[in-house]
């Protein structure tokens, strides 16, 4: 492994290295999957590491950052009970989490436009700007990587990633139901 590759896998916190999926022969011995599936798993693990680093940078608990990502991507906006359901916590804990994020200035509550009795949670514009600002260098790096592929290859990669995301969500839903 080159020094550059080693540095890509090195965390900013204490220089800790995370083994690549290819190095985890114990995982590969337990499940048969294609190289593409193992690469998707490696991407997911890297995303988890990024989420933890972002939570730390934003001075949020991991669960609070996960809540913020749900709120950023929710359409329609979520209320405290829906957020709690997505996070797998009680409705009371979801309300407490929303209170904590609101006190910290990360979100605000408003009445839903379609049902004035319903309260929805919206990320604060400043928090959105900060999160996206932290992600901007990564997006630029990923765009440079994508530019190394032909338009046809980019289309295939996009189809695969979107299809994989759909299947991961469907599997998560199935696990939640059973």
Secondary structure, 3 states (H helix, E strand, C coil): CCHHHHHHCECCCCCCECCCHHHCHHHHHHCCCCHHHHHHHHHHHHHHHHHHHHHHHCCCCHHHHHHHHHHHHCCCCCCHHHHHHHHCCCHHHHHHHHHHHHHCCCEEEEECCCCCCCEEEEECHHHHHHHHHHHHHHHHHHHHHHCCCCHHHHHHHHHHHHHHHHHHHHHHHHHHHC
